[in-house]
């Protein structure tokens, strides 16, 4: 795993969490749209549960997955923070934290740090060379 791939893990995990949160919102909407049909006709006992019950089960399952993913993200960010803190140059640390832990765009980082985009990209290349990927993540 390259240095950049290692650092990008947190962003990808964060995106998966956000995707699952969107799925929960969609399932919540579906569950609230479910309506009961009142009929004097007998119900088929072999017919599965209600749409609302199915949606609630899926929501609970996704929430459990999200909780696990959030725990993993917190642990991963803590590990990445340790790797970034090992970089001797404080400006490199700031750039790496902004990009890989706060997920800030290059443009905003350039504005925040008061550098040109070109200089930010040069700093990023140099900062990546200072990163040491932990042994369990090496390829």
C-alpha angles and dihedrals in degrees: 000000000000123000091254093049089050093051093045093059092087093053093050092048090048090052091051090051091050090049091053090048089054089050090053091051089052092048091048089053091049092048092052091049092054111108132189119242114218113210138153090223116108115253122241105248091208092058110106128246126292125286089243093054090048091050092049091050090051091047093052091047092050091047090055090050091049092051090052091047092049090052089050091047093051091049092046093048090050090052093046090048089056091051092048092047088057089064105101097215112080093204089054089050091052093048093048093047092050093048104037104027103030095031093224119169121252090245093055092045089054090051093044093049094039095235134123119261090247092055092047090054091049090050090048092053091049092046092052089056088059094054119103112200111220113252096251089059099046118111 
